[in-house]
Each structure stands twice: as structure tokens, then as C-alpha cells.
Amino acid sequence: MMLLSLLTAALLSQSPADDAPPPRRYALLIGANQGLSADEPLRFADADARRMFTLFRDAGGLLPEDAQVVLGADASRVKAALGTLRERMARDATPGDQLLVYVSSHADGEALHLSGTRLPVKELVSFMEASPVGVAVMFIDSCRSGAATRVKGLEPVEERLVQWATPAIKGRVIVTSSSADEASQEADDLQGSFFTHHLLAGLRGAGDLNRDGRVTLQESYAYAYGRTVESTLLTRAGTQHPNFHFDLKGQGELVLTEPVLAPSRLLITVPEPGEWVVASEQDGMVMGVFSKGSGPVMLALPPGGYRLRSRREASWLELRVAVPEKGHVLVDESLLREGTLVAMQAKGASGWRGALHLGGAFATRTASNFGSSVGGQLQALFNAPIQPGLLDVVWGTVAGRASKSVVSGGLRQTEWSLRLGMGRRFQGQWSALTLGPELGALYFRQREAGTSSTGTAPYGGVSASAWLGVERVSLVVTGSVGGAVMPLPQGNALRALASAGIGLGWNF
């Protein structure tokens, strides 16, 4: 306990009085949920860029007037922000200052996909290289972002730990969320991307390995790398490996944030190592999922209420705390109480598993002497990334409908259809659209005056379904058009058919 008290006192007593003034930091932060038309919309890119700005404002010495934050970005707005920041740095920046660039968006190996436009990554790299500052660091959280580090003069670092003897540091650094051929993934339970979430947690203080109240580039990268690999190990898209390329010279350490100087802080003084979750009481935002080592840890957090949970071998402990606008709050083991396990499930764009729909159905007449048919349908959809970006969902639909003859009042027909399809699922924040071809068969039975006859017909067409809802329950509207080869009295004939349905859907 004596050692723990000394460590806690050391964290609380950290002061910049003996250090040189921190460098002035400039920042460009870009978020774009929408990519190109073929890209499935992201959900948290804008929010991730906003969180990065807030953290560096509170714990990184970033002045709001020295930052350009572009949310819902497209190429023209980013270029305008580049021009504004370039003019400001040309007027005010010195070689001792720093530049931070953060991007969260869709991308390919050459360009960012920003709200229907493309911005070559080399434009950001050129801006970073030409900036009149001593150090420039760029974080790119995009699919296949590792290709962006293929820049002359930057050396790759494959190991998890970044090692260099690098105050008087000069150079350029690019950190990417994935390698050149990997997908970068989001998670609903984290309400952000895996990489940015763990990078933010590390910069808030979870990555402060030596407990000096400051987080260096080396500490934050090592923390984000390890946690991102661990979090994505069992995801459908596969393990995600952040990349680090740099050209740094000098001696010392490149400090990115100083949680000890943030206006509002949380200090966990529980001595034992453990797995921790820190979530906002206001909106459920998970501020950090991290493994705490022995001793205290300080986190820079916005003021407000938070729920803390700590996992032990056989139980969970929890606590609710209020972080003040100025100052800190202590979390001691004696304050924790027994809690219940809350299952958290990651289901970003690649984590959607499937859905089930049940509703009413309507179809056009199968023959000229029959009217339209009405009934019900059941549809099941499953995530199946056969060819991501083109074919990523399969489905099966069973429908049963009834109709009657418009010529003979006693003639009734019952139809059963089975259709199988595959296609593309376009995901929005509160909606989804599934579209693609399907094949199947119709089975029908006709009855009149105690006699009956049956028949079958092959079917082919195109189907679409729109899912509108919140969380797991959706209003579902379906439609299909196609044709069936019907066995009519005059012989087989191709007949155009259309059907529609409406009902409820459940995502799982």
C-alpha cells in the first residue's frame, strides 16, 4: 500500500514547471462516414474525428483556432481546410511546433473516399512533408491504409514496439490502422473503429506505461497495436495490424498527450491488474476498454458521469463516478461493488450476421383467368461475403398466397413459392437496402367442385428489400419482379410476375 500511495502521489504531483513549454500543435482532423457509391456507409468516422479533436484540446495542448475539423468531408472541403491551415502555419509556425493529421474514412491504396469524391493520399503526405514544423504525425484509419506509407524517406517498423532514441526530435511519422491489404473495422459496442478507439484510450492515459502522466508516440502506438490485434483476432474480416513508418531524428521522446494536465481526470488507484471498461452514463459511449497493469492509471476524460466495470477471474465489480469539470476523481477498490456481466457484441459492417422477416404478401395474377393473390411470406437473410463490395448477402423467401378465378366463381388457387437469391446489402445508419437476382419455383394447387390439380413452374427475377428501423427491429418492405414458365392449357408460356410484401424484421 505504501508503494501504491507513492505512485498515486507521483501522478497527482506531475507538473510542467520543470519542463520546457510544450510545442504549439496544429491539427487537421477529417471524418467521412460516406465513401463512394460502392462503399458501405461507416457509422462512427465523424464521431472518431470529433473525439480526437476533443482529446488533443484537453490533454494535448491543441488550441481550437489551430485546428481544422472537417466532418462529413469531401475532397473540396478538405482541400479548403488544407489551404487555411497552410496559411496559418506559414504565418505563425516555428520549427519547434508540431502538426497532427487524423483521417477516418473509406479508402483504397491510392485515395481517400470522401462523400462521393476521391482525395489522393499523396496530397496529405505532401502537405505534411512541406509543413514548416519540426514534427508531423499522421494517423489514417481506413481500409488498406497501410499502402499510404509507401512514401520515400519513411522506414517501416514491423515490430509491435517502436524503438528509437528520438524535445529535439525532428521528422515525419505515418501510423495506419491496417496493412496494405487489410480491412479496418468498426464495432457497435465501442461506437467507433477498433483502431481509433484503442488509440484514444491509450492517449487518454491507458497507454502510459511508465506512469509519468504523459503518453508518448511509442507508448500510444504500442498500446493501440496490441489492443487492435487482440480485438480483431476473431472478427469475420480477420486480424487487423496497424502499421508504423517514420523518419525521426533527435534524442528524447515524442510526447503526444499529457493526461495529468487535462482539466478533468479519472484516477484508478486499484493496485491489482485487471480488465476495465469505462463508459459514459449520458450516452453509453465507451471511453476505454483496456487492461490495467499493476498500480494506478490516470485517464483524461470529459466531465460527466461514468460507469466503470472491472473484470476479475470469477466476478465483475462496478462503480459509478462523476468526473468534475476541473480536477480529478479517485477510484479506490473499497468503492467498487458487485456487478453483473453485461454482454457486449461487436457488429460493425463486417459483423452483421443476418435477419428474419415476417409479413403479408401480394402478387400479380399467374394466369389471365385468375385475380391477384394475397397471403404471407417469411424471409431469412444471412451475411455471406462471397465477393465483398458486390455479393455479400444471401437470402431465402417462402411465400403462401391464395387467389380465385375471375371466370368461375368456384375455382380457387393456392400458391407456394420458394425463392433463393444473393446480392448486395447497402447499410445506412438506421436503414438497409438489399438488392440482387433470385431463382426459385412456384407450386400451385387448384380446387373446384371437389376436384383438384397441381403444377409447378420455375421462376427467375430480381428482388429488393428495404429495412427501416432502430437497433434489432425493423419495418420491412419487399418487392420482386421476374417471370415464370407457367403450364397453361394452351402450353407452357413465360409470364411476367411481380410481388410485394410488408411486415416486421429482426436483425441478429
C-alpha positions in Angstrom: 0.0 0.0 0.0 2.9 2.3 0.7 4.2 1.9 -2.9 0.7 2.4 -4.3 0.3 5.6 -2.3 3.7 6.9 -3.6 2.7 6.1 -7.2 -0.6 7.9 -6.8 1.0 10.9 -5.2 3.6 11.0 -8.0 0.9 11.0 -10.7 -1.1 13.8 -8.9 2.1 15.9 -8.4 3.2 15.9 -12.0 3.8 19.4 -13.2 5.3 21.0 -16.3 7.1 23.6 -14.2 10.5 22.0 -14.6 10.0 21.2 -18.3 10.3 23.4 -21.4 7.0 24.9 -22.6 5.1 22.3 -24.8 5.3 22.9 -28.5 2.4 24.6 -30.3 0.4 22.0 -32.1 -1.6 22.4 -35.3 -4.2 19.8 -36.4 -6.2 18.7 -39.4 -8.9 16.1 -38.4 -11.1 14.5 -41.1 -14.1 12.3 -40.8 -16.3 10.9 -43.6 -19.0 8.3 -42.9 -19.9 8.2 -46.6 -17.5 6.9 -49.2 -18.0 6.2 -52.8 -21.3 4.7 -54.1 -19.9 1.1 -53.8 -18.7 1.7 -50.2 -20.9 0.6 -47.3 -21.5 3.7 -45.1 -19.5 3.9 -41.9 -21.2 4.9 -38.7 -18.5 6.4 -36.5 -15.9 8.1 -38.7 -17.2 11.6 -38.0 -17.5 10.8 -34.3 -14.0 9.4 -34.1 -12.6 12.6 -35.7 -14.5 14.7 -33.2 -13.3 12.7 -30.2 -9.7 13.0 -31.4 -10.1 16.8 -31.5 -11.6 16.9 -28.0 -8.8 14.7 -26.6 -5.9 16.8 -28.1 -7.7 20.0 -27.0 -8.0 18.8 -23.4 -4.8 16.8 -23.0 -2.6 17.7 -25.9 -2.4 21.5 -25.7 -4.3 22.0 -29.0 -5.9 25.4 -29.3 -9.2 25.3 -31.2 -8.1 28.1 -33.5 -5.1 26.0 -34.6 -7.3 23.1 -35.7 -9.3 22.4 -38.8 -12.1 19.8 -38.1 -13.8 18.6 -41.3 -16.8 16.3 -40.6 -18.9 14.7 -43.4 -15.9 15.6 -45.5 -15.5 15.7 -49.3 -12.4 16.4 -51.3 -13.1 20.1 -51.9 -13.7 20.8 -48.2 -10.5 19.0 -47.2 -8.5 21.0 -49.7 -10.0 24.2 -48.4 -9.1 23.2 -44.8 -5.5 22.4 -46.1 -5.3 25.9 -47.5 -6.5 27.5 -44.3 -4.1 25.6 -42.1 -1.2 26.0 -44.6 -1.7 29.8 -44.4 -1.9 29.8 -40.6 1.3 27.7 -40.2 3.2 29.8 -42.8 2.3 32.9 -40.7 2.8 31.5 -37.1 4.5 28.1 -37.0 8.1 27.6 -35.9 10.4 24.6 -36.4 9.7 23.6 -32.8 6.0 23.2 -33.4 4.1 20.0 -34.3 1.4 19.0 -36.8 -1.2 16.3 -36.2 -3.3 14.9 -39.1 -6.1 12.4 -38.4 -8.3 10.7 -41.0 -11.2 8.3 -40.6 -12.9 7.3 -43.9 -13.1 4.7 -46.6 -10.0 4.4 -48.8 -8.2 2.3 -51.3 -4.4 2.0 -51.8 -4.2 5.4 -53.5 -7.0 7.7 -52.4 -9.4 8.5 -49.6 -13.1 8.1 -50.4 -14.9 11.2 -49.1 -18.6 11.6 -49.6 -18.6 10.5 -53.2 -15.2 12.1 -54.0 -11.6 10.9 -54.1 -8.7 12.6 -52.5 -5.2 11.2 -53.3 -3.4 10.3 -50.1 -0.3 11.8 -51.5 -1.8 15.3 -51.2 -2.0 14.8 -47.4 1.5 13.4 -47.4 2.9 16.3 -49.4 1.1 18.8 -47.1 2.6 17.1 -44.1 6.1 17.0 -45.6 6.1 20.7 -46.6 4.7 22.0 -43.3 7.0 24.4 -41.5 7.1 22.4 -38.3 9.6 20.2 -36.8 7.5 17.1 -36.3 4.4 15.9 -38.2 2.4 12.8 -37.3 -0.5 11.4 -39.4 -3.0 8.8 -38.3 -5.0 7.2 -41.1 -7.9 4.9 -40.0 -9.1 3.4 -43.3 -9.2 0.1 -45.1 -5.9 -0.8 -46.8 -4.4 2.3 -45.3 -1.0 0.7 -45.0 -0.4 1.4 -48.6 -0.3 5.1 -47.7 3.1 4.6 -46.0 4.8 3.8 -49.3 6.5 7.2 -49.2 10.1 7.9 -50.0 12.1 8.5 -46.8 9.8 6.7 -44.4 11.1 3.5 -42.9 8.7 0.7 -42.0 8.6 -0.7 -38.4 7.1 -4.2 -38.4 7.6 -4.9 -34.6 4.8 -4.1 -32.2 7.2 -1.8 -30.2 8.7 1.3 -31.8 12.3 1.7 -30.8 14.3 4.8 -31.3 16.4 7.3 -29.3 14.4 10.2 -30.6 12.4 17.9 -27.1 14.8 18.0 -30.1 13.0 15.4 -32.3 12.5 16.2 -36.0 10.8 14.3 -38.7 7.6 12.7 -40.1 5.5 9.8 -39.0 2.6 8.0 -40.6 0.6 5.5 -38.5 -2.1 3.5 -40.3 -4.9 1.3 -38.8 -4.2 -1.6 -41.1 -1.7 -3.1 -43.6 -1.9 -2.6 -47.3 -4.3 -5.5 -47.9 -6.5 -5.5 -44.7 -9.9 -4.1 -43.8 -10.2 -1.6 -41.0 -13.2 -2.4 -38.9 -15.8 -0.6 -36.7 -17.7 -2.1 -33.7 -21.1 -1.1 -32.5 -20.3 -1.8 -28.8 -17.3 0.5 -29.0 -19.2 3.1 -31.1 -16.1 3.6 -33.1 -13.4 1.9 -35.1 -11.2 -0.7 -33.2 -8.0 1.2 -34.0 -9.2 4.7 -33.2 -10.9 3.5 -30.0 -7.7 1.9 -28.7 -5.6 4.8 -29.9 -7.8 7.2 -28.0 -7.8 5.0 -24.9 -4.0 4.9 -25.0 -3.7 8.6 -25.4 -6.1 9.3 -22.6 -3.7 7.5 -20.3 -4.3 3.8 -20.6 -1.0 3.6 -22.7 1.0 5.5 -20.1 3.3 2.6 -19.3 5.8 4.3 -17.0 3.0 6.2 -15.1 4.6 9.7 -15.6 1.3 11.3 -16.6 2.4 11.7 -20.3 1.8 9.4 -23.3 4.5 9.2 -26.0 4.1 8.2 -29.6 5.9 5.0 -28.8 3.5 4.2 -25.9 0.3 5.1 -27.8 1.3 3.0 -30.8 2.4 0.0 -28.8 -0.9 0.1 -26.9 -3.1 0.7 -29.9 -1.3 -2.1 -31.9 -1.7 -4.7 -29.3 -5.3 -4.0 -28.4 -6.3 -3.7 -32.1 -4.8 -7.1 -33.0 -6.4 -8.6 -29.9 -9.8 -7.1 -30.6 -9.9 -8.1 -34.3 -8.4 -11.6 -34.0 -11.8 -13.4 -34.2 -13.8 -11.0 -36.4 -15.1 -12.1 -39.7 -12.8 -9.6 -41.6 -9.8 -11.0 -39.9 -7.0 -9.7 -37.8 -6.1 -6.0 -38.3 -2.4 -5.0 -38.0 -1.7 -1.3 -37.6 1.5 -0.1 -39.4 4.1 2.5 -38.4 6.5 4.3 -40.8 8.8 7.1 -39.7 11.8 9.3 -40.4 12.7 10.8 -37.0 16.0 12.2 -35.8 17.0 13.5 -32.4 17.0 12.4 -28.8 14.3 12.1 -26.2 10.6 11.1 -26.5 7.8 12.5 -28.7 5.1 13.3 -26.2 1.6 13.4 -27.8 -0.7 13.9 -24.7 -0.3 14.8 -21.1 -3.4 13.4 -19.3 -2.0 14.7 -16.0 -2.6 18.3 -17.3 -6.1 17.7 -18.6 -8.8 19.8 -16.8 -10.9 16.7 -15.8 -9.4 13.4 -15.0 -10.1 9.9 -13.5 -7.5 8.2 -11.4 -7.9 4.5 -10.8 -5.9 3.5 -7.7 -6.9 -0.2 -7.6 -3.5 -1.9 -7.3 -4.3 -5.3 -9.0 -4.1 -5.7 -12.8 -7.4 -6.2 -14.5 -9.6 -5.6 -17.5 -11.5 -2.3 -17.3 -14.4 -0.7 -19.2 -15.1 3.0 -18.8 -18.4 4.1 -20.3 -20.3 7.4 -20.3 -23.5 7.5 -18.3 -25.0 10.1 -20.6 -24.9 8.3 -24.0 -23.3 4.9 -23.2 -20.1 5.9 -25.1 -17.3 3.5 -24.3 -14.3 5.7 -23.5 -11.9 2.9 -22.9 -11.7 -0.9 -22.8 -8.2 -1.7 -21.5 -6.0 -4.0 -19.5 -4.6 -2.1 -16.5 -1.3 -3.2 -15.1 -0.2 -3.1 -11.5 -0.5 0.3 -9.9 -2.6 3.4 -10.6 -3.6 4.8 -14.0 -4.8 8.3 -14.9 -7.3 8.9 -17.7 -8.1 12.3 -19.3 -12.0 12.3 -19.7 -14.6 15.0 -20.4 -16.5 16.0 -17.3 -19.6 13.9 -16.6 -20.9 10.7 -15.1 -19.2 7.4 -15.9 -19.8 3.7 -15.3 -16.7 1.6 -14.5 -16.5 -2.1 -14.6 -13.6 -4.3 -13.7 -13.4 -7.9 -14.6 -12.0 -10.4 -12.2 -11.5 -14.1 -12.7 -14.9 -15.1 -11.3 -16.8 -11.8 -11.0 -17.3 -8.3 -12.2 -17.0 -5.2 -10.0 -18.5 -1.8 -10.9 -18.8 1.8 -9.8 -20.5 5.0 -10.9 -18.5 8.2 -10.6 -18.8 11.9 -11.6 -15.7 13.5 -13.2 -15.6 17.2 -12.3 -15.0 20.0 -14.9 -11.8 20.8 -13.1 -9.9 18.3 -11.0 -9.9 14.6 -10.6 -11.9 11.8 -9.0 -10.3 8.8 -7.3 -11.5 5.2 -7.8 -10.4 3.1 -4.9 -11.0 -0.7 -4.6 -13.1 -0.2 -1.5 -15.6 1.8 -3.5 -16.3 -0.9 -6.1 -19.4 -3.1 -5.6 -20.5 -6.4 -7.1 -21.9 -6.1 -10.6 -23.4 -8.3 -13.3 -21.8 -9.3 -16.5 -23.0 -7.3 -19.5 -22.5 -9.0 -22.8 -21.1 -6.7 -25.4 -21.1 -7.7 -29.0 -19.1 -6.1 -31.8 -21.0 -5.9 -35.0 -19.6 -3.4 -37.4 -20.1 -3.5 -41.1 -18.5 -6.9 -41.2 -20.2 -8.1 -38.0 -23.8 -8.2 -39.3 -24.9 -11.8 -39.2 -28.4 -11.9 -40.6 -32.0 -11.0 -40.3 -35.5 -12.6 -40.3 -38.6 -11.0 -41.9 -42.3 -12.0 -41.5 -45.2 -10.2 -43.1 -48.0 -10.0 -45.6 -47.6 -10.6 -49.3 -49.3 -9.6 -52.6 -48.6 -11.0 -56.1 -49.9 -10.4 -59.6 -52.1 -13.0 -61.3 -50.4 -16.2 -62.6 -52.9 -16.5 -65.5 -55.4 -14.3 -67.2 -58.4 -16.1 -65.6 -57.1 -15.6 -62.1 -57.0 -12.5 -59.9 -54.2 -11.2 -57.8 -53.2 -13.3 -54.8 -52.7 -12.3 -51.2 -51.1 -14.1 -48.3 -47.9 -14.1 -46.2 -44.2 -14.6 -46.5 -41.1 -15.5 -44.5 -37.7 -14.3 -45.5 -34.3 -15.1 -44.0 -31.1 -13.2 -44.9 -27.5 -14.1 -44.0 -24.2 -12.3 -44.2 -22.1 -14.1 -46.8 -19.2 -12.1 -48.2 -18.8 -14.2 -51.4 -17.3 -11.2 -53.1 -17.2 -8.2 -50.7 -18.4 -5.0 -52.3 -20.5 -6.9 -54.9 -22.0 -10.1 -53.3 -22.2 -10.1 -49.6 -25.7 -11.4 -48.6 -27.8 -14.5 -49.4 -31.5 -15.0 -48.7 -34.4 -17.4 -49.0 -38.1 -16.5 -49.2 -41.1 -18.7 -48.7 -44.5 -17.2 -49.5 -48.0 -18.7 -49.5 -50.9 -16.9 -51.2 -54.4 -17.6 -52.4 -56.4 -16.3 -55.4 -59.7 -17.1 -57.2 -60.8 -17.3 -60.8 -62.4 -14.3 -62.3 -64.3 -16.6 -64.7 -65.5 -19.4 -62.5 -66.5 -18.3 -59.0 -65.9 -21.8 -57.6 -62.3 -22.2 -58.8 -59.7 -21.4 -56.1 -55.9 -21.5 -56.4 -53.3 -21.8 -53.6 -49.7 -20.7 -54.5 -46.5 -21.5 -52.7 -43.2 -20.0 -53.8 -39.6 -20.7 -52.8 -37.0 -18.2 -53.9 -33.3 -18.1 -53.3 -31.1 -15.1 -54.0 -27.8 -13.4 -53.5 -26.7 -9.8 -53.9 -25.5 -6.7 -52.1 -26.6 -5.2 -48.8 -26.3 -1.4 -48.5 -26.2 -0.3 -44.9 -27.2 3.1 -43.6 -27.3 4.3 -40.0 -31.0 3.5 -39.5 -31.8 1.6 -42.7 -30.5 -1.1 -45.1 -31.3 -2.0 -48.7 -30.8 -5.5 -50.1 -30.8 -6.0 -53.9 -30.0 -8.9 -56.2 -31.2 -11.7 -58.5 -33.0 -14.7 -57.3 -34.2 -18.1 -58.7 -36.9 -20.4 -57.4 -40.1 -22.3 -58.2 -43.9 -21.9 -57.8 -46.1 -24.7 -56.6 -49.8 -24.2 -57.1 -53.0 -26.2 -56.4 -56.4 -25.6 -58.0 -59.6 -26.8 -56.5 -63.2 -26.7 -57.8 -66.3 -28.8 -57.0 -64.3 -31.4 -55.1 -61.6 -31.9 -57.7 -58.1 -30.6 -57.6 -54.9 -30.4 -59.7 -51.4 -29.3 -59.0 -48.5 -27.9 -61.0 -45.0 -26.3 -60.7 -43.2 -23.5 -62.6 -39.6 -22.4 -62.5 -39.1 -18.7 -61.6 -36.3 -16.1 -62.1 -36.2 -12.4 -61.3 -34.8 -9.6 -59.2 -35.6 -8.8 -55.6 -35.2 -5.9 -53.3 -36.0 -5.3 -49.6 -35.8 -2.1 -47.6 -35.2 -2.3 -43.8 -36.1 0.8 -41.8 -35.7 0.6 -38.0 -33.8 1.1 -34.8 -31.5 -1.5 -33.3 -32.9 -5.0 -33.9 -36.5 -4.4 -35.0 -37.3 -3.0 -38.5 -40.2 -2.2 -40.8 -39.5 -4.2 -43.9 -40.8 -3.6 -47.4 -40.0 -6.2 -50.1 -40.6 -6.3 -53.9 -39.6 -8.6 -56.7 -40.2 -8.7 -60.5 -39.5 -11.6 -62.8 -41.1 -14.3 -64.8 -42.2 -17.9 -64.5 -42.8 -20.6 -67.2 -46.4 -21.4 -66.5 -48.1 -24.7 -67.7 -51.2 -23.2 -69.2 -53.9 -25.2 -71.1 -52.5 -23.9 -74.4 -49.0 -25.0 -73.5 -46.0 -23.6 -71.5 -45.8 -19.8 -71.5 -43.4 -17.3 -70.0 -45.5 -15.0 -67.8 -44.3 -11.8 -66.1 -44.9 -11.8 -62.3 -44.4 -9.2 -59.6 -44.9 -9.4 -55.9 -44.6 -7.2 -52.9 -44.7 -7.6 -49.1 -44.6 -5.6 -45.9 -44.0 -6.6 -42.3 -41.5 -6.7 -39.5 -37.9 -7.8 -39.4 -35.5 -8.8 -36.7 -31.7 -8.4 -37.0 -29.4 -10.9 -35.3 
